[in-house]
């Protein structure tokens, strides 16, 4: 598609002609990807005076509609195949000085290999947002001055969270705690509003709760946050990273340059190893969280109470009560761990204990994350469709007993022996769905041969209802039917949300049938 150039924009005019250079960004920038983060980056950079070209291999109606909106802003967009037959998303535009990538693009993409050969850096939207924190503060200051308001705040601090599982829940818990403390905050990053939009937006914040994926961290070399947590590490996205070592290293980037606290999981030594390997600022502390009684410089659980032995005076002898386990929703073990990590980051920022309790009480988890659906014939039905890998499914299975387990989908290269071995004693039965269900069936045959298994060879729209009915037939009163697939959803559903919705709909239909039968 063509483009036209706009001579100036409001942000560029406010910040001056050298705005990009002052914040470590060049003038000619290529944005890879026409998704949410790519559009956000393109708009922001063009608004600061950059000459932006967006490239994407797609060329459908949706791509063209998004492209047309960007072209109106003076942004060049190249879609599909170029006139010479090359693919737009694989060709480096002439004059490019920086490439900004959307998170999911593979590191070995031809576009990035061409950039590397030319000595051009590739960064992600999180890196751009980090560099533009000062720009956002200046823009807000200018608006305040124009309106005659008081002194503006500087750039918000970042409290960052990553891990294989629990990132979104922990980030939302942290935001809830920070709000309970009266702080202006938002949950951003790999969740909700694109982080660049927040950094440059009109709203002023004291602190941001930032969820970061391994993809985002891979492309964020200069990120240096106030405090950060790695919740856990388990094999995931290895097709993208290439190895578990590379995946862990990208997760560990979150600790680089931390000023106050590096929060790690005592039960997962790999997270503590990442802290030990990180180059942090002098005085930054390692803070552990544990489901057991905490030692000094840890948060943990004592007699049903979440306690802090890290951010208290005389931590060798003293502890501060933060909340009760019952304040955590739901109070499953892995979710208590999430709450402790969120509390550790909030305490590192100086939040009072009462705000931790109030924030956890106010928090409500998103749908499809260990969500109660209904009880039918004395059997509880739980939707954890978000459990898209083995680590998440293991945590979910550990929260219930006995369980009829609905599992399967796209394995993404995962193996299931350890998961099944650890969960075997909890299983009443299993119903398997999806493309890679045979992998789970084989693991069950090896490690839980006594567990009855229903292999459901269906991918039609009624498959989930059939799975729920089969699970109900296996369940006994007092059992839990748990959708914790341990696999991605795209073989049968658009995403894990649609899979969870199908499960909830099926449970409601089962409940209606049961009510009719007993009427």
C-alpha positions in Angstrom: 0.0 0.0 0.0 1.1 3.6 -0.5 1.7 6.2 2.1 1.7 9.9 2.6 3.8 11.8 5.1 2.5 14.2 7.8 4.7 17.2 8.5 4.3 17.2 12.2 2.2 15.8 15.0 1.1 17.0 18.5 3.6 14.9 20.5 6.5 15.7 18.2 5.6 19.4 18.3 5.5 19.4 22.1 8.7 17.4 22.6 10.7 19.2 19.9 12.3 18.0 16.6 14.9 15.9 18.4 12.4 13.9 20.5 13.3 10.5 19.1 17.0 11.0 19.5 16.7 12.2 23.1 14.9 9.0 24.0 17.3 6.7 22.2 15.3 6.1 19.0 16.3 6.7 15.4 14.1 8.4 12.8 13.5 5.6 10.3 11.8 2.7 11.9 10.3 -0.5 10.5 7.5 -2.2 12.6 7.0 -5.9 12.0 3.5 -7.0 12.4 0.0 -5.5 12.0 -1.4 -6.8 15.3 -2.4 -4.8 18.4 1.1 -4.2 19.6 2.4 -3.4 16.1 -0.3 -0.8 15.5 0.3 0.7 18.9 4.0 1.1 18.2 3.5 2.4 14.7 1.1 5.1 15.9 3.2 6.2 18.8 6.5 6.4 16.8 4.9 8.3 13.9 3.4 10.7 16.4 6.9 11.4 17.7 8.1 12.2 14.2 9.5 8.9 13.0 9.2 7.8 9.5 7.5 4.4 10.0 7.0 1.5 7.7 4.9 -1.4 8.8 5.4 -4.8 7.2 3.3 -7.9 7.4 2.9 -11.0 5.2 -0.8 -11.0 5.6 -3.0 -9.3 2.9 -6.6 -10.2 3.9 -9.5 -7.8 4.4 -8.7 -7.3 8.1 -5.1 -6.4 7.3 -6.1 -4.0 4.6 -8.6 -2.3 6.9 -6.0 -1.8 9.6 -3.4 -0.6 7.1 -5.8 2.0 5.7 -6.1 3.6 9.1 -2.3 3.8 9.5 -1.8 5.2 6.0 -4.1 8.1 7.0 -1.6 8.9 9.7 1.3 9.1 7.2 2.5 5.5 7.9 3.7 3.4 5.0 2.3 -0.2 5.1 3.6 -3.1 3.0 1.4 -6.2 2.9 1.6 -9.6 1.3 3.9 -9.8 -1.7 5.8 -6.8 -3.0 6.0 -6.0 -6.7 9.2 -8.0 -7.1 7.5 -11.1 -5.6 9.3 -11.0 -2.2 7.1 -11.2 0.9 6.7 -7.9 2.7 7.2 -9.3 6.1 10.5 -10.8 5.1 12.1 -7.8 3.4 13.9 -5.0 5.2 12.8 -1.6 3.8 15.7 0.5 2.6 16.9 3.1 5.1 15.7 1.2 8.1 17.6 2.2 11.3 15.6 0.1 13.8 13.1 -2.8 13.7 10.3 -3.0 16.2 8.8 -6.4 16.3 5.5 -7.8 17.6 6.2 -10.4 20.3 5.4 -13.6 18.5 7.7 -13.2 15.4 10.4 -15.9 15.4 13.9 -14.7 16.2 15.2 -16.4 13.0 12.6 -14.6 10.8 14.3 -13.5 7.5 13.5 -9.8 8.3 15.5 -10.0 11.5 18.4 -11.9 9.9 18.6 -9.2 7.3 18.6 -6.6 10.1 21.4 -8.4 11.9 23.4 -8.6 8.7 23.0 -4.8 8.3 23.9 -4.1 12.0 20.4 -2.9 12.8 18.9 -3.6 16.2 15.6 -5.5 16.6 13.5 -4.6 19.7 10.0 -5.1 20.9 7.1 -2.8 22.0 8.1 -3.2 25.7 11.6 -1.9 24.9 10.1 1.1 23.0 7.8 1.8 25.9 10.6 1.7 28.4 12.7 4.1 26.3 9.7 6.5 26.0 8.8 6.7 29.7 10.4 10.2 29.8 8.6 11.3 26.7 5.3 10.4 28.3 6.1 12.4 31.4 7.1 15.4 29.3 3.9 15.2 27.3 1.8 15.1 30.5 3.7 18.0 31.9 3.1 20.1 28.8 -0.6 19.3 29.0 -0.8 20.2 32.6 1.1 23.5 32.0 -1.3 24.4 29.2 -4.3 23.7 31.4 -2.8 25.6 34.4 -2.7 22.5 36.6 -0.1 21.7 39.3 3.1 19.9 39.0 2.9 16.5 37.1 4.3 13.2 38.2 7.4 11.7 36.6 7.5 8.4 34.8 5.7 5.6 36.7 7.7 2.9 38.3 7.4 -0.6 36.9 6.8 -3.8 39.0 7.3 -6.7 36.5 6.1 -10.3 36.5 6.9 -13.3 34.4 6.8 -17.0 34.6 5.5 -20.0 32.8 2.2 -19.9 34.6 0.2 -17.5 36.7 1.5 -14.2 35.2 -1.8 -12.7 34.4 -3.4 -13.6 37.7 -0.5 -12.3 39.7 -0.3 -9.1 37.7 -4.0 -8.5 38.4 -3.6 -9.3 42.0 -0.7 -6.8 42.3 -2.7 -4.1 40.6 -5.6 -4.8 43.0 -3.2 -4.5 46.0 -1.7 -1.3 44.7 -5.1 0.2 44.1 -6.1 -0.7 47.7 -3.1 1.2 48.8 -4.4 4.3 47.1 -1.9 4.3 44.3 -2.6 5.2 40.7 -1.9 2.0 38.8 -2.8 -0.3 35.9 -2.2 -3.9 34.8 -0.3 -3.6 31.5 2.1 -5.4 29.2 1.1 -8.8 28.0 -2.4 -8.0 29.3 -5.0 -5.4 28.3 -4.0 -2.1 26.9 -0.7 -2.0 24.9 2.0 -0.7 27.2 3.2 2.1 24.8 -0.3 3.6 24.9 -0.2 3.7 28.7 3.3 5.2 28.8 2.4 8.0 26.4 -1.2 8.4 27.5 -2.8 11.3 29.4 -3.4 9.3 32.6 -0.8 9.7 35.3 0.3 6.6 37.2 2.4 6.1 40.3 3.3 2.5 39.5 2.5 0.0 36.8 1.9 -3.8 37.3 3.6 -5.2 34.2 3.1 -8.7 32.9 5.9 -9.7 30.5 6.1 -12.8 28.3 9.4 -14.5 27.4 8.9 -13.1 23.9 8.7 -9.6 25.2 11.7 -10.0 27.4 13.7 -11.4 24.6 13.3 -8.1 22.7 13.8 -5.7 25.7 17.5 -5.4 26.2 17.6 -2.1 28.2 14.7 -2.9 30.6 15.6 -2.1 34.2 12.6 -2.1 36.6 12.1 -1.3 40.2 11.4 -4.9 41.2 10.5 -8.1 39.4 9.3 -11.7 40.0 9.7 -14.9 38.1 6.9 -17.1 39.4 8.1 -20.5 38.0 9.9 -22.1 35.1 8.7 -25.1 33.1 9.2 -26.1 29.4 7.1 -23.9 27.2 7.4 -22.2 23.8 10.6 -24.2 23.2 9.7 -24.2 19.5 10.3 -20.4 19.6 13.2 -20.2 22.0 15.0 -23.3 20.7 15.9 -24.8 24.1 14.9 -24.7 27.8 18.2 -22.9 28.5 17.3 -20.1 26.1 13.8 -19.9 27.4 15.0 -19.5 31.0 17.6 -16.9 30.0 14.9 -14.8 28.4 12.8 -15.1 31.5 15.8 -14.1 33.6 16.2 -10.8 31.7 13.4 -9.4 33.9 15.9 -9.3 36.9 18.6 -7.3 35.1 19.2 -4.0 36.7 16.5 -4.4 39.4 16.9 -1.7 42.1 14.9 -3.0 45.1 13.9 -6.6 44.9 14.2 -9.8 42.8 11.3 -12.1 43.9 11.7 -15.8 43.3 9.9 -19.1 44.1 11.5 -21.1 46.9 9.9 -24.2 45.5 11.5 -23.7 42.1 15.3 -23.4 42.4 15.6 -22.4 38.8 14.0 -19.0 39.6 16.5 -18.4 42.4 19.3 -19.4 40.0 18.2 -16.6 37.7 18.4 -14.1 40.6 21.9 -15.3 41.4 23.0 -14.8 37.7 21.4 -11.3 37.3 23.4 -8.1 37.3 21.3 -6.0 39.7 21.9 -2.6 41.3 23.8 -2.5 44.6 21.5 -3.1 47.5 18.8 -5.0 45.5 17.5 -7.9 47.6 16.6 -11.5 46.8 13.1 -12.1 48.2 11.6 -15.7 48.3 8.0 -16.8 48.5 7.0 -20.2 49.8 3.8 -22.1 50.7 5.6 -23.2 53.9 6.8 -21.2 56.9 9.1 -18.4 55.6 12.7 -17.8 56.6 14.2 -14.4 56.8 13.8 -12.4 53.6 10.8 -14.5 52.5 7.1 -14.4 52.4 5.2 -17.6 53.3 2.2 -19.2 55.1 1.9 -20.0 58.8 -1.3 -21.5 60.2 -3.4 -20.3 57.3 -1.9 -16.8 57.4 0.2 -15.1 54.7 3.2 -13.5 56.5 6.1 -11.3 55.6 9.6 -11.8 57.0 11.3 -9.7 54.3 10.0 -6.1 54.6 9.9 -5.9 58.4 12.3 -4.7 61.1 14.5 -7.4 62.6 13.4 -10.0 60.1 15.4 -12.6 61.9 12.8 -12.7 64.6 9.7 -10.8 63.4 7.0 -11.4 60.9 4.1 -9.3 59.6 0.7 -10.8 59.1 -0.6 -9.8 55.6 -3.8 -11.7 54.9 -5.5 -15.0 55.5 -5.4 -17.9 53.0 -9.2 -17.5 52.8 -8.7 -13.9 51.4 -7.2 -15.5 48.2 -9.7 -16.3 45.5 -9.6 -19.2 44.8 -7.4 -20.5 47.7 -5.8 -23.2 45.6 -2.1 -23.8 46.3 -0.8 -22.3 43.1 -3.0 -19.2 43.5 -1.7 -18.7 47.1 1.8 -18.7 45.6 0.6 -16.1 43.1 -0.7 -14.0 46.0 2.5 -14.2 47.8 4.5 -13.1 44.8 2.2 -10.1 44.2 2.4 -9.2 47.9 6.2 -9.4 47.8 6.3 -6.9 44.9 3.8 -4.6 46.6 5.8 -4.7 49.8 8.9 -3.9 47.9 7.2 -0.8 46.7 6.3 0.2 50.3 2.7 -0.9 50.5 1.2 -1.4 53.9 0.1 -4.8 55.1 -3.6 -3.8 55.3 -3.6 -2.9 51.6 -2.3 -6.4 50.7 -5.2 -8.0 52.6 -7.8 -5.6 51.1 -6.4 -5.9 47.6 -6.5 -9.7 47.7 -10.1 -9.6 49.0 -11.1 -7.3 46.2 -9.5 -9.4 43.5 -11.6 -11.5 41.2 -9.9 -13.8 38.7 -10.6 -13.7 35.0 -12.7 -16.4 33.4 -11.2 -19.8 32.6 -8.7 -19.7 35.4 -9.7 -22.3 37.9 -13.3 -20.9 37.6 -16.2 -22.6 39.4 -18.9 -23.3 36.8 -21.6 -25.3 38.6 -22.4 -28.3 40.8 -24.5 -31.0 39.2 -25.6 -34.1 41.0 -23.1 -33.4 43.8 -20.2 -33.1 41.3 -18.3 -29.8 41.0 -17.3 -28.6 37.5 -14.2 -26.3 37.3 -13.0 -24.5 34.1 -9.3 -24.0 33.9 -9.1 -23.8 30.1 -6.2 -21.4 30.6 -4.0 -24.4 31.7 -2.5 -24.6 28.2 0.7 -26.4 29.3 1.7 -29.3 31.6 3.0 -27.0 34.4 -0.3 -25.2 34.7 -2.4 -28.4 34.5 -0.3 -29.9 37.3 -1.0 -26.9 39.5 -4.7 -27.1 38.8 -4.9 -30.9 39.4 -3.1 -30.5 42.7 -5.9 -28.3 44.0 -8.7 -30.9 43.8 -9.3 -34.6 44.7 -10.7 -36.8 43.4 -10.7 -35.5 39.8 -12.2 -36.6 36.5 -9.8 -34.8 34.2 -10.7 -33.4 30.7 -7.5 -32.9 28.8 -6.0 -32.7 25.4 -5.4 -30.4 22.4 -2.2 -29.2 20.8 0.8 -30.4 22.9 3.3 -27.9 21.4 6.1 -30.5 21.8 5.3 -31.2 25.5 5.5 -34.7 27.1 3.1 -35.8 29.8 4.8 -38.5 31.9 5.8 -36.3 34.8 2.3 -34.6 34.9 0.5 -37.9 35.0 2.9 -39.5 37.4 2.3 -36.7 39.9 -1.4 -36.5 39.4 -2.2 -40.3 39.2 -3.4 -40.7 42.8 -5.9 -37.9 42.4 -7.6 -39.2 39.2 -11.0 -40.8 39.2 -10.9 -40.9 35.4 -9.9 -39.0 32.3 -11.6 -37.9 29.2 -9.2 -37.0 26.3 -10.0 -34.7 23.4 -8.0 -33.0 20.7 -5.3 -33.7 18.2 -2.6 -34.8 20.6 -4.7 -36.8 23.1 -2.8 -40.0 22.3 0.3 -38.6 24.0 -1.7 -38.2 27.2 -3.3 -41.6 26.8 0.1 -43.2 26.5 1.3 -41.4 29.7 -1.8 -42.6 31.5 -1.3 -46.1 30.4 2.3 -46.0 31.7 1.8 -44.3 35.0 -1.9 -44.6 35.9 -3.1 -47.9 34.2 -5.9 -48.3 36.7 -7.5 -45.0 35.8 -10.4 -45.3 33.3 -9.8 -43.3 30.1 -12.4 -42.2 27.5 -10.6 -41.4 24.2 -13.1 -39.0 22.4 -12.3 -39.0 18.7 -14.4 -35.9 17.8 -13.7 -32.4 16.7 -17.2 -31.2 15.9 -19.0 -28.5 17.8 -20.7 -31.1 20.0 -17.4 -32.6 21.2 -17.2 -30.7 24.5 -20.7 -31.6 25.5 -19.8 -35.2 24.8 -16.7 -34.9 26.9 -18.7 -33.4 29.8 -21.2 -36.2 29.6 -18.5 -38.8 29.6 -16.8 -37.1 32.6 -20.2 -37.0 34.5 -20.6 -40.7 33.9 -17.1 -41.4 35.4 -17.6 -39.0 38.4 -19.0 -39.9 41.8 -20.6 -37.5 44.3 -18.0 -35.3 45.9 -15.7 -35.5 42.8 -14.5 -32.6 40.7 -14.7 -32.6 36.9 -11.8 -30.4 35.9 -11.1 -29.0 32.4 -7.3 -28.5 32.6 -6.2 -29.4 29.1 -2.4 -29.1 29.4 -2.5 -28.3 25.7 -3.3 -25.3 23.4 -6.7 -25.1 22.0 -6.3 -24.1 18.4 -6.9 -27.6 17.0 -10.6 -27.4 18.0 -11.3 -23.8 19.2 -10.3 -20.3 18.3 -8.6 -19.8 21.7 -8.7 -21.1 25.2 -11.5 -18.7 26.0 -13.8 -20.3 23.4 -12.8 -23.7 24.8 -13.7 -22.7 28.3 -17.0 -21.2 27.1 -17.9 -24.5 25.4 -17.1 -26.3 28.6 -19.3 -23.9 30.7 -22.1 -24.2 28.1 -21.9 -28.0 28.2 -22.1 -28.0 32.0 -25.1 -25.8 32.0 -26.8 -28.1 29.5 -26.0 -31.1 31.7 -27.4 -29.2 34.7 -30.6 -28.5 32.8 -31.0 -32.1 31.8 -30.4 -33.2 35.3 -33.0 -30.8 36.7 -35.5 -32.0 34.1 -34.8 -35.7 35.1 -35.3 -35.0 38.8 -38.4 -32.7 38.4 
